[in-house]
Amino acid sequence: MPARRAPGQYSAWLTIDRNGFVLDWDGDGADRARVEPSALAGPSIEAFLGPEGCQRTRHYLRCPEHPYGAVFETNYQRRDGTSSRGTVIVRPVAGRDGMFLLTIEDAKNEQEIRYRSQLTEATIERLTDMIIWLDEDARYIFVNPAATRLLGYSAEELHEMHVWDVDPLFDRQKWRDHWREVAEKGSFTLETVNRSKMGVDIPIEVTVNFVEYDGRRYNCSIVRDISARKAAESELRSLNARILRLSITDEMTGLGNRRHFDAMLARQIARAAESRLPLSLILLDIDSFKAFNDRYGHLGGDDALKKVAALLSDAMVRPDWLACRYGGEEFACILPEMGCDEAAALAEALRSSIEALGIVHDRSRAGRVVTASFGVMTTQSPTEETVRSLLATADAALYRAKRSGGNCVEIGRGAASEDSGSTVATPVPVDVRRNPS
C-alpha cells in the first residue's frame, strides 16, 4: 500500500486492477468519488474520473507497450457534483502484477505548491543573509549566493571545506563542543568571525538551528554580516571614552581635573586601607603666580602652567600615579604605595626641575624664574585617615612652604617619617625635566 500523501502534495490515490476496478484508496480519494464512502467497495474508476479521464486511463491499462506509466490532465468530479481539473498519473505497482497506482493531483494544489517552491527558491537566492547547512563533520553541505558573495569562495570550493577553514576561531575540538551544544539546545545565536578568500576577517552573527532530515543531522545556520554594527559599536565606545576623558581632564593642561582627583583619591585610600600599604599626596603651588600674570599676561601664564603640567605628567612613571590640576596654579599628585621619604624626594626633584625650566619671573619673591612650593603628606593608616584630613595636612604643609619664602618642600605633620615635624627633604638625583627642544 502506498504511503499517505504529504499535506497539499496529492489530491488522492487509488489502487486499481487492469480492468479499472478500485482495490484501495485514501480518504481524499473517497472525497473525490461520486458515491458515498460506504459504497466504495469494488467501484470502478468511473466513480472518480469523468469520461475523458476514464477513457485515457483504460486505454493505458489495455496497452502493455506503456510499462512505465502515463500522465495526462483531465477533469474529475467530486461527490458534491463539482468538477475540478487535475493531473492523473497511472503507473504499475512494483512486484504486484496487474495492479496499478492512480494518483490525482489537483491542478490548483499543484500551482500553489509550485508557487511556494518558487518563492522559497527566490528567498534563498536573494537574501542578503547567508544560509549555510553544515553536517556533523563541519562540512559545508549547502550555501546560498549571499555566502559566496560575502566570503569570495564559490559554492564548489566551500563544499570541499570545513568550518575551521573559514572561521579562525574554530578548530576540530571547538567544533565538537559546538556540535554537542547545537544538539542539546536546538537553536541559539552566537557571534564569531569568517575569513574571506581575500583574507579579510568579517564579524558575523550566527543563528544556529538543529535539523534532522532524512535520517541525518545538520546545523542550518542563518549568518549575518555585522561589520557595520561592530563599527558603530566601536565608534560609540570611542565616543564614550572621549566624553569620559573630557569629563575628567583639564582642558588647558591635559592633566586630570579636580573631579578626577577627588574620585581617584577616594579610590586609592580605599585600596590602601585594604592593602595596608602607604599612600602619599603631593600638593604644589606656583610661587607668586598672580604677579606673573600681571607682568606677562594670561597667555604667558597659561604657557607656564602647561610647561609645569608637562613636567608633572612625565614624572608619573607608574600607571597608578596621577597628576592633576587642583585649581588655578595649584597641582596635586596621588602616589599609591609610596612612603614618606620617597614622596619627599620626588617632590624635591620636581621642585628642582620646575626651577630648571628657567621661565623668567622677575616679580617672584622666591627668585628670578618660575618656582613652586610643595606640601607632602603620607598616610600609613588610611582606615584612620579621611580624605579631608589627608588633604588638610598636605595643604597646611604647602602653606608653611609658601610662608617660608617658597621654592621649598614641607612634609605634613603626622606623616609617617622619621621626623614628623617640618622638614626639607634631601635632594636626590631624579631628572623629571622634559627635553627643552
DOKOL-160818 format. One record per residue (C-alpha): x, y, z; residue in one letter. Coordinates in steps of 0.05 Angstrom, whole numbers, plus 5000, padded with zeros to 4 digits. Layout:
{px: X	py: Y	pz: Z	bake: a};
...
***
This chain:
{px: 5000	py: 5000	pz: 5000	bake: m};
{px: 5028	py: 5068	pz: 4982	bake: p};
{px: 5047	py: 5117	pz: 5036	bake: a};
{px: 4998	py: 5171	pz: 5056	bake: r};
{px: 5009	py: 5236	pz: 5019	bake: r};
{px: 5042	py: 5297	pz: 5049	bake: a};
{px: 4994	py: 5355	pz: 5062	bake: p};
{px: 4979	py: 5391	pz: 4997	bake: g};
{px: 5021	py: 5342	pz: 4955	bake: q};
{px: 4968	py: 5299	pz: 4922	bake: y};
{px: 4893	py: 5303	pz: 4918	bake: s};
{px: 4881	py: 5228	pz: 4920	bake: a};
{px: 4910	py: 5160	pz: 4905	bake: w};
{px: 4876	py: 5096	pz: 4884	bake: l};
{px: 4899	py: 5024	pz: 4874	bake: t};
{px: 4865	py: 4993	pz: 4813	bake: i};
{px: 4870	py: 4930	pz: 4772	bake: d};
{px: 4876	py: 4923	pz: 4697	bake: r};
{px: 4800	py: 4924	pz: 4689	bake: n};
{px: 4796	py: 4992	pz: 4724	bake: g};
{px: 4766	py: 4966	pz: 4789	bake: f};
{px: 4786	py: 5002	pz: 4853	bake: v};
{px: 4820	py: 4958	pz: 4905	bake: l};
{px: 4843	py: 5011	pz: 4954	bake: d};
{px: 4840	py: 5086	pz: 4964	bake: w};
{px: 4856	py: 5142	pz: 5013	bake: d};
{px: 4808	py: 5188	pz: 5048	bake: g};
{px: 4815	py: 5242	pz: 4996	bake: d};
{px: 4800	py: 5190	pz: 4943	bake: g};
{px: 4733	py: 5179	pz: 4976	bake: a};
{px: 4721	py: 5253	pz: 4976	bake: d};
{px: 4733	py: 5254	pz: 4901	bake: r};
{px: 4684	py: 5198	pz: 4887	bake: a};
{px: 4612	py: 5210	pz: 4866	bake: r};
{px: 4586	py: 5157	pz: 4914	bake: v};
{px: 4583	py: 5151	pz: 4989	bake: e};
{px: 4647	py: 5123	pz: 5022	bake: p};
{px: 4607	py: 5062	pz: 5048	bake: s};
{px: 4591	py: 5043	pz: 4976	bake: a};
{px: 4662	py: 5047	pz: 4951	bake: l};
{px: 4678	py: 4974	pz: 4959	bake: a};
{px: 4694	py: 4949	pz: 4889	bake: g};
{px: 4674	py: 5010	pz: 4846	bake: p};
{px: 4707	py: 5025	pz: 4780	bake: s};
{px: 4746	py: 5087	pz: 4762	bake: i};
{px: 4682	py: 5117	pz: 4734	bake: e};
{px: 4665	py: 5134	pz: 4807	bake: a};
{px: 4724	py: 5181	pz: 4808	bake: f};
{px: 4740	py: 5205	pz: 4738	bake: l};
{px: 4700	py: 5238	pz: 4684	bake: g};
{px: 4691	py: 5205	pz: 4616	bake: p};
{px: 4755	py: 5234	pz: 4587	bake: e};
{px: 4796	py: 5210	pz: 4646	bake: g};
{px: 4765	py: 5141	pz: 4646	bake: c};
{px: 4777	py: 5133	pz: 4571	bake: q};
{px: 4850	py: 5152	pz: 4575	bake: r};
{px: 4863	py: 5110	pz: 4637	bake: t};
{px: 4831	py: 5048	pz: 4607	bake: r};
{px: 4869	py: 5059	pz: 4543	bake: h};
{px: 4934	py: 5057	pz: 4584	bake: y};
{px: 4911	py: 4994	pz: 4621	bake: l};
{px: 4897	py: 4958	pz: 4556	bake: r};
{px: 4964	py: 4976	pz: 4524	bake: c};
{px: 5023	py: 4936	pz: 4553	bake: p};
{px: 5070	py: 4976	pz: 4509	bake: e};
{px: 5068	py: 5031	pz: 4562	bake: h};
{px: 5100	py: 4996	pz: 4621	bake: p};
{px: 5126	py: 5058	pz: 4655	bake: y};
{px: 5061	py: 5094	pz: 4667	bake: g};
{px: 5022	py: 5152	pz: 4637	bake: a};
{px: 5009	py: 5224	pz: 4656	bake: v};
{px: 4953	py: 5266	pz: 4630	bake: f};
{px: 4907	py: 5323	pz: 4650	bake: e};
{px: 4832	py: 5313	pz: 4656	bake: t};
{px: 4770	py: 5333	pz: 4693	bake: n};
{px: 4746	py: 5295	pz: 4753	bake: y};
{px: 4684	py: 5304	pz: 4795	bake: q};
{px: 4674	py: 5309	pz: 4869	bake: r};
{px: 4619	py: 5275	pz: 4907	bake: r};
{px: 4583	py: 5342	pz: 4914	bake: d};
{px: 4578	py: 5345	pz: 4838	bake: g};
{px: 4630	py: 5400	pz: 4828	bake: t};
{px: 4683	py: 5389	pz: 4775	bake: s};
{px: 4757	py: 5401	pz: 4782	bake: s};
{px: 4816	py: 5399	pz: 4735	bake: r};
{px: 4876	py: 5357	pz: 4754	bake: g};
{px: 4934	py: 5314	pz: 4733	bake: t};
{px: 4925	py: 5238	pz: 4731	bake: v};
{px: 4986	py: 5193	pz: 4739	bake: i};
{px: 4979	py: 5119	pz: 4727	bake: v};
{px: 5037	py: 5071	pz: 4738	bake: r};
{px: 5047	py: 4997	pz: 4754	bake: p};
{px: 5054	py: 4975	pz: 4827	bake: v};
{px: 5123	py: 4945	pz: 4835	bake: a};
{px: 5121	py: 4870	pz: 4850	bake: g};
{px: 5045	py: 4865	pz: 4842	bake: r};
{px: 5029	py: 4842	pz: 4772	bake: d};
{px: 4964	py: 4870	pz: 4743	bake: g};
{px: 4958	py: 4925	pz: 4795	bake: m};
{px: 4966	py: 4999	pz: 4784	bake: f};
{px: 4971	py: 5062	pz: 4826	bake: l};
{px: 4929	py: 5120	pz: 4802	bake: l};
{px: 4941	py: 5188	pz: 4833	bake: t};
{px: 4901	py: 5250	pz: 4822	bake: i};
{px: 4939	py: 5315	pz: 4833	bake: e};
{px: 4895	py: 5375	pz: 4839	bake: d};
{px: 4917	py: 5428	pz: 4789	bake: a};
{px: 4903	py: 5484	pz: 4838	bake: k};
{px: 4944	py: 5450	pz: 4892	bake: n};
{px: 4999	py: 5437	pz: 4842	bake: e};
{px: 5001	py: 5511	pz: 4823	bake: q};
{px: 5003	py: 5532	pz: 4896	bake: e};
{px: 5059	py: 5482	pz: 4911	bake: i};
{px: 5098	py: 5506	pz: 4851	bake: r};
{px: 5088	py: 5579	pz: 4871	bake: y};
{px: 5110	py: 5566	pz: 4943	bake: r};
{px: 5171	py: 5529	pz: 4917	bake: s};
{px: 5188	py: 5587	pz: 4872	bake: q};
{px: 5180	py: 5636	pz: 4930	bake: l};
{px: 5226	py: 5593	pz: 4973	bake: t};
{px: 5278	py: 5589	pz: 4919	bake: e};
{px: 5275	py: 5664	pz: 4906	bake: a};
{px: 5281	py: 5678	pz: 4981	bake: t};
{px: 5343	py: 5634	pz: 4987	bake: i};
{px: 5374	py: 5664	pz: 4924	bake: e};
{px: 5361	py: 5737	pz: 4942	bake: r};
{px: 5371	py: 5740	pz: 5017	bake: l};
{px: 5428	py: 5785	pz: 5039	bake: t};
{px: 5438	py: 5739	pz: 5098	bake: d};
{px: 5478	py: 5675	pz: 5088	bake: m};
{px: 5442	py: 5608	pz: 5092	bake: i};
{px: 5492	py: 5552	pz: 5108	bake: i};
{px: 5479	py: 5478	pz: 5120	bake: w};
{px: 5534	py: 5441	pz: 5157	bake: l};
{px: 5538	py: 5367	pz: 5173	bake: d};
{px: 5564	py: 5335	pz: 5237	bake: e};
{px: 5635	py: 5336	pz: 5209	bake: d};
{px: 5633	py: 5412	pz: 5199	bake: a};
{px: 5630	py: 5406	pz: 5123	bake: r};
{px: 5592	py: 5456	pz: 5081	bake: y};
{px: 5533	py: 5418	pz: 5050	bake: i};
{px: 5495	py: 5478	pz: 5022	bake: f};
{px: 5508	py: 5553	pz: 5016	bake: v};
{px: 5465	py: 5606	pz: 4984	bake: n};
{px: 5492	py: 5661	pz: 4937	bake: p};
{px: 5498	py: 5710	pz: 4995	bake: a};
{px: 5551	py: 5665	pz: 5026	bake: a};
{px: 5592	py: 5662	pz: 4962	bake: t};
{px: 5587	py: 5737	pz: 4953	bake: r};
{px: 5609	py: 5753	pz: 5023	bake: l};
{px: 5664	py: 5701	pz: 5030	bake: l};
{px: 5690	py: 5703	pz: 4959	bake: g};
{px: 5691	py: 5627	pz: 4952	bake: y};
{px: 5648	py: 5591	pz: 4901	bake: s};
{px: 5597	py: 5540	pz: 4926	bake: a};
{px: 5640	py: 5485	pz: 4897	bake: e};
{px: 5701	py: 5510	pz: 4937	bake: e};
{px: 5661	py: 5513	pz: 5001	bake: l};
{px: 5635	py: 5443	pz: 4992	bake: h};
{px: 5707	py: 5419	pz: 4997	bake: e};
{px: 5720	py: 5459	pz: 5061	bake: m};
{px: 5706	py: 5454	pz: 5136	bake: h};
{px: 5684	py: 5508	pz: 5185	bake: v};
{px: 5754	py: 5518	pz: 5212	bake: w};
{px: 5779	py: 5533	pz: 5141	bake: d};
{px: 5736	py: 5596	pz: 5143	bake: v};
{px: 5727	py: 5612	pz: 5217	bake: d};
{px: 5794	py: 5626	pz: 5251	bake: p};
{px: 5762	py: 5619	pz: 5320	bake: l};
{px: 5744	py: 5546	pz: 5308	bake: f};
{px: 5784	py: 5483	pz: 5307	bake: d};
{px: 5764	py: 5409	pz: 5307	bake: r};
{px: 5756	py: 5406	pz: 5383	bake: q};
{px: 5716	py: 5470	pz: 5387	bake: k};
{px: 5671	py: 5445	pz: 5332	bake: w};
{px: 5658	py: 5380	pz: 5371	bake: r};
{px: 5640	py: 5421	pz: 5432	bake: d};
{px: 5597	py: 5467	pz: 5389	bake: h};
{px: 5560	py: 5408	pz: 5357	bake: w};
{px: 5542	py: 5379	pz: 5425	bake: r};
{px: 5513	py: 5447	pz: 5444	bake: e};
{px: 5474	py: 5450	pz: 5378	bake: v};
{px: 5444	py: 5381	pz: 5390	bake: a};
{px: 5426	py: 5398	pz: 5462	bake: e};
{px: 5398	py: 5468	pz: 5453	bake: k};
{px: 5368	py: 5462	pz: 5384	bake: g};
{px: 5373	py: 5536	pz: 5368	bake: s};
{px: 5415	py: 5595	pz: 5394	bake: f};
{px: 5454	py: 5655	pz: 5370	bake: t};
{px: 5528	py: 5669	pz: 5374	bake: l};
{px: 5579	py: 5718	pz: 5346	bake: e};
{px: 5643	py: 5696	pz: 5312	bake: t};
{px: 5687	py: 5713	pz: 5251	bake: v};
{px: 5691	py: 5688	pz: 5180	bake: n};
{px: 5754	py: 5699	pz: 5139	bake: r};
{px: 5742	py: 5714	pz: 5066	bake: s};
{px: 5782	py: 5685	pz: 5008	bake: k};
{px: 5819	py: 5753	pz: 5006	bake: m};
{px: 5839	py: 5744	pz: 5079	bake: g};
{px: 5791	py: 5796	pz: 5108	bake: v};
{px: 5761	py: 5778	pz: 5176	bake: d};
{px: 5686	py: 5792	pz: 5176	bake: i};
{px: 5648	py: 5794	pz: 5242	bake: p};
{px: 5584	py: 5753	pz: 5237	bake: i};
{px: 5523	py: 5736	pz: 5278	bake: e};
{px: 5501	py: 5663	pz: 5271	bake: v};
{px: 5432	py: 5637	pz: 5287	bake: t};
{px: 5442	py: 5562	pz: 5295	bake: v};
{px: 5385	py: 5513	pz: 5281	bake: n};
{px: 5390	py: 5438	pz: 5293	bake: f};
{px: 5354	py: 5400	pz: 5237	bake: v};
{px: 5343	py: 5325	pz: 5228	bake: e};
{px: 5325	py: 5307	pz: 5156	bake: y};
{px: 5322	py: 5240	pz: 5121	bake: d};
{px: 5358	py: 5205	pz: 5178	bake: g};
{px: 5416	py: 5255	pz: 5181	bake: r};
{px: 5431	py: 5313	pz: 5227	bake: r};
{px: 5450	py: 5383	pz: 5205	bake: y};
{px: 5466	py: 5452	pz: 5230	bake: n};
{px: 5425	py: 5500	pz: 5188	bake: c};
{px: 5451	py: 5570	pz: 5204	bake: s};
{px: 5427	py: 5639	pz: 5185	bake: i};
{px: 5490	py: 5681	pz: 5183	bake: v};
{px: 5490	py: 5757	pz: 5182	bake: r};
{px: 5548	py: 5804	pz: 5168	bake: d};
{px: 5552	py: 5851	pz: 5228	bake: i};
{px: 5611	py: 5892	pz: 5205	bake: s};
{px: 5570	py: 5956	pz: 5204	bake: a};
{px: 5542	py: 5942	pz: 5273	bake: r};
{px: 5611	py: 5927	pz: 5301	bake: k};
{px: 5638	py: 5991	pz: 5270	bake: a};
{px: 5581	py: 6031	pz: 5301	bake: a};
{px: 5593	py: 5998	pz: 5369	bake: e};
{px: 5667	py: 6013	pz: 5364	bake: s};
{px: 5653	py: 6085	pz: 5345	bake: e};
{px: 5604	py: 6092	pz: 5403	bake: l};
{px: 5656	py: 6063	pz: 5452	bake: r};
{px: 5708	py: 6111	pz: 5426	bake: s};
{px: 5659	py: 6169	pz: 5433	bake: l};
{px: 5641	py: 6148	pz: 5504	bake: n};
{px: 5715	py: 6141	pz: 5521	bake: a};
{px: 5728	py: 6210	pz: 5492	bake: r};
{px: 5670	py: 6240	pz: 5531	bake: i};
{px: 5696	py: 6207	pz: 5594	bake: l};
{px: 5766	py: 6233	pz: 5581	bake: r};
{px: 5739	py: 6303	pz: 5570	bake: l};
{px: 5698	py: 6299	pz: 5634	bake: s};
{px: 5759	py: 6282	pz: 5677	bake: i};
{px: 5813	py: 6322	pz: 5640	bake: t};
{px: 5833	py: 6394	pz: 5650	bake: d};
{px: 5827	py: 6423	pz: 5580	bake: e};
{px: 5886	py: 6470	pz: 5583	bake: m};
{px: 5940	py: 6426	pz: 5616	bake: t};
{px: 5916	py: 6356	pz: 5595	bake: g};
{px: 5923	py: 6332	pz: 5667	bake: l};
{px: 5866	py: 6303	pz: 5708	bake: g};
{px: 5817	py: 6355	pz: 5733	bake: n};
{px: 5792	py: 6367	pz: 5804	bake: r};
{px: 5733	py: 6319	pz: 5795	bake: r};
{px: 5781	py: 6263	pz: 5773	bake: h};
{px: 5828	py: 6279	pz: 5830	bake: f};
{px: 5772	py: 6273	pz: 5883	bake: d};
{px: 5747	py: 6207	pz: 5855	bake: a};
{px: 5817	py: 6176	pz: 5848	bake: m};
{px: 5839	py: 6198	pz: 5917	bake: l};
{px: 5779	py: 6165	pz: 5949	bake: a};
{px: 5792	py: 6102	pz: 5909	bake: r};
{px: 5865	py: 6099	pz: 5927	bake: q};
{px: 5850	py: 6110	pz: 6001	bake: i};
{px: 5803	py: 6050	pz: 5998	bake: a};
{px: 5857	py: 6009	pz: 5964	bake: r};
{px: 5909	py: 6029	pz: 6015	bake: a};
{px: 5862	py: 6010	pz: 6071	bake: a};
{px: 5856	py: 5940	pz: 6042	bake: e};
{px: 5929	py: 5930	pz: 6024	bake: s};
{px: 5957	py: 5965	pz: 6086	bake: r};
{px: 6009	py: 5999	pz: 6041	bake: l};
{px: 6027	py: 6073	pz: 6046	bake: p};
{px: 5995	py: 6127	pz: 6005	bake: l};
{px: 6028	py: 6195	pz: 5992	bake: s};
{px: 6000	py: 6260	pz: 5968	bake: l};
{px: 6038	py: 6320	pz: 5940	bake: i};
{px: 6006	py: 6389	pz: 5933	bake: l};
{px: 6045	py: 6444	pz: 5897	bake: l};
{px: 6031	py: 6516	pz: 5882	bake: d};
{px: 6069	py: 6562	pz: 5833	bake: i};
{px: 6100	py: 6618	pz: 5872	bake: d};
{px: 6075	py: 6690	pz: 5861	bake: s};
{px: 6033	py: 6668	pz: 5802	bake: f};
{px: 5986	py: 6728	pz: 5805	bake: k};
{px: 6046	py: 6774	pz: 5797	bake: a};
{px: 6069	py: 6731	pz: 5738	bake: f};
{px: 6001	py: 6740	pz: 5703	bake: n};
{px: 6003	py: 6815	pz: 5717	bake: d};
{px: 6073	py: 6820	pz: 5688	bake: r};
{px: 6069	py: 6772	pz: 5628	bake: y};
{px: 5995	py: 6768	pz: 5615	bake: g};
{px: 5947	py: 6709	pz: 5619	bake: h};
{px: 5974	py: 6677	pz: 5555	bake: l};
{px: 6043	py: 6676	pz: 5586	bake: g};
{px: 6013	py: 6648	pz: 5650	bake: g};
{px: 5977	py: 6593	pz: 5611	bake: d};
{px: 6041	py: 6575	pz: 5576	bake: d};
{px: 6078	py: 6569	pz: 5642	bake: a};
{px: 6023	py: 6525	pz: 5671	bake: l};
{px: 6027	py: 6479	pz: 5610	bake: k};
{px: 6102	py: 6470	pz: 5618	bake: k};
{px: 6096	py: 6454	pz: 5692	bake: v};
{px: 6039	py: 6405	pz: 5677	bake: a};
{px: 6080	py: 6370	pz: 5623	bake: a};
{px: 6137	py: 6361	pz: 5673	bake: l};
{px: 6090	py: 6332	pz: 5725	bake: l};
{px: 6059	py: 6285	pz: 5673	bake: s};
{px: 6127	py: 6258	pz: 5654	bake: d};
{px: 6143	py: 6244	pz: 5727	bake: a};
{px: 6082	py: 6198	pz: 5736	bake: m};
{px: 6120	py: 6136	pz: 5713	bake: v};
{px: 6074	py: 6085	pz: 5744	bake: r};
{px: 6004	py: 6074	pz: 5715	bake: p};
{px: 5971	py: 6084	pz: 5783	bake: d};
{px: 6007	py: 6150	pz: 5797	bake: w};
{px: 5965	py: 6211	pz: 5779	bake: l};
{px: 5979	py: 6285	pz: 5769	bake: a};
{px: 5920	py: 6333	pz: 5768	bake: c};
{px: 5907	py: 6407	pz: 5763	bake: r};
{px: 5878	py: 6420	pz: 5831	bake: y};
{px: 5855	py: 6491	pz: 5815	bake: g};
{px: 5885	py: 6554	pz: 5786	bake: g};
{px: 5961	py: 6549	pz: 5793	bake: e};
{px: 5957	py: 6492	pz: 5842	bake: e};
{px: 5971	py: 6418	pz: 5825	bake: f};
{px: 5966	py: 6352	pz: 5862	bake: a};
{px: 5999	py: 6284	pz: 5855	bake: c};
{px: 5970	py: 6219	pz: 5883	bake: i};
{px: 6024	py: 6167	pz: 5895	bake: l};
{px: 6000	py: 6097	pz: 5917	bake: p};
{px: 6049	py: 6051	pz: 5953	bake: e};
{px: 6100	py: 6108	pz: 5962	bake: m};
{px: 6129	py: 6122	pz: 6031	bake: g};
{px: 6143	py: 6190	pz: 6061	bake: c};
{px: 6218	py: 6193	pz: 6044	bake: d};
{px: 6205	py: 6173	pz: 5972	bake: e};
{px: 6150	py: 6224	pz: 5965	bake: a};
{px: 6192	py: 6279	pz: 5995	bake: a};
{px: 6249	py: 6260	pz: 5947	bake: a};
{px: 6203	py: 6262	pz: 5887	bake: l};
{px: 6175	py: 6329	pz: 5909	bake: a};
{px: 6246	py: 6357	pz: 5915	bake: e};
{px: 6263	py: 6331	pz: 5846	bake: a};
{px: 6201	py: 6364	pz: 5818	bake: l};
{px: 6217	py: 6429	pz: 5853	bake: r};
{px: 6287	py: 6429	pz: 5824	bake: s};
{px: 6262	py: 6412	pz: 5754	bake: s};
{px: 6210	py: 6467	pz: 5754	bake: i};
{px: 6263	py: 6517	pz: 5774	bake: e};
{px: 6309	py: 6489	pz: 5719	bake: a};
{px: 6256	py: 6504	pz: 5666	bake: l};
{px: 6283	py: 6575	pz: 5670	bake: g};
{px: 6217	py: 6610	pz: 5657	bake: i};
{px: 6233	py: 6683	pz: 5672	bake: v};
{px: 6193	py: 6713	pz: 5730	bake: h};
{px: 6225	py: 6778	pz: 5753	bake: d};
{px: 6169	py: 6794	pz: 5802	bake: r};
{px: 6174	py: 6730	pz: 5843	bake: s};
{px: 6191	py: 6732	pz: 5917	bake: r};
{px: 6226	py: 6665	pz: 5911	bake: a};
{px: 6275	py: 6681	pz: 5855	bake: g};
{px: 6282	py: 6706	pz: 5784	bake: r};
{px: 6248	py: 6646	pz: 5750	bake: v};
{px: 6183	py: 6608	pz: 5760	bake: v};
{px: 6186	py: 6564	pz: 5822	bake: t};
{px: 6136	py: 6523	pz: 5863	bake: a};
{px: 6124	py: 6507	pz: 5936	bake: s};
{px: 6107	py: 6436	pz: 5958	bake: f};
{px: 6069	py: 6402	pz: 6014	bake: g};
{px: 6077	py: 6327	pz: 6024	bake: v};
{px: 6033	py: 6280	pz: 6065	bake: m};
{px: 6039	py: 6205	pz: 6073	bake: t};
{px: 5989	py: 6160	pz: 6109	bake: t};
{px: 6005	py: 6091	pz: 6135	bake: q};
{px: 5937	py: 6081	pz: 6167	bake: s};
{px: 5885	py: 6100	pz: 6116	bake: p};
{px: 5829	py: 6069	pz: 6155	bake: t};
{px: 5841	py: 6124	pz: 6207	bake: e};
{px: 5852	py: 6178	pz: 6155	bake: e};
{px: 5797	py: 6212	pz: 6118	bake: t};
{px: 5803	py: 6246	pz: 6051	bake: v};
{px: 5791	py: 6313	pz: 6084	bake: r};
{px: 5845	py: 6304	pz: 6137	bake: s};
{px: 5896	py: 6279	pz: 6087	bake: l};
{px: 5884	py: 6340	pz: 6043	bake: l};
{px: 5883	py: 6387	pz: 6101	bake: a};
{px: 5950	py: 6362	pz: 6126	bake: t};
{px: 5982	py: 6366	pz: 6058	bake: a};
{px: 5952	py: 6435	pz: 6047	bake: d};
{px: 5979	py: 6460	pz: 6114	bake: a};
{px: 6049	py: 6436	pz: 6095	bake: a};
{px: 6043	py: 6472	pz: 6028	bake: l};
{px: 6026	py: 6538	pz: 6061	bake: y};
{px: 6084	py: 6530	pz: 6111	bake: r};
{px: 6129	py: 6524	pz: 6050	bake: a};
{px: 6100	py: 6587	pz: 6019	bake: k};
{px: 6106	py: 6626	pz: 6085	bake: r};
{px: 6178	py: 6604	pz: 6088	bake: s};
{px: 6191	py: 6642	pz: 6023	bake: g};
{px: 6170	py: 6590	pz: 5972	bake: g};
{px: 6211	py: 6544	pz: 5927	bake: n};
{px: 6217	py: 6490	pz: 5980	bake: c};
{px: 6185	py: 6425	pz: 6005	bake: v};
{px: 6150	py: 6416	pz: 6071	bake: e};
{px: 6126	py: 6349	pz: 6100	bake: i};
{px: 6059	py: 6348	pz: 6134	bake: g};
{px: 6057	py: 6339	pz: 6210	bake: r};
{px: 6033	py: 6269	pz: 6227	bake: g};
{px: 6065	py: 6238	pz: 6166	bake: a};
{px: 6098	py: 6170	pz: 6177	bake: a};
{px: 6171	py: 6190	pz: 6173	bake: s};
{px: 6229	py: 6192	pz: 6220	bake: e};
{px: 6217	py: 6266	pz: 6231	bake: d};
{px: 6143	py: 6282	pz: 6237	bake: s};
{px: 6155	py: 6357	pz: 6240	bake: g};
{px: 6170	py: 6407	pz: 6187	bake: s};
{px: 6230	py: 6385	pz: 6146	bake: t};
{px: 6262	py: 6398	pz: 6080	bake: v};
{px: 6275	py: 6335	pz: 6041	bake: a};
{px: 6346	py: 6318	pz: 6019	bake: t};
{px: 6354	py: 6327	pz: 5943	bake: p};
{px: 6361	py: 6263	pz: 5903	bake: v};
{px: 6386	py: 6255	pz: 5831	bake: p};
{px: 6318	py: 6247	pz: 5797	bake: v};
{px: 6311	py: 6282	pz: 5729	bake: d};
{px: 6239	py: 6296	pz: 5711	bake: v};
{px: 6251	py: 6352	pz: 5662	bake: r};
{px: 6227	py: 6349	pz: 5591	bake: r};
{px: 6276	py: 6356	pz: 5534	bake: n};
{px: 6279	py: 6432	pz: 5523	bake: p};
{px: 6275	py: 6420	pz: 5448	bake: s};
***
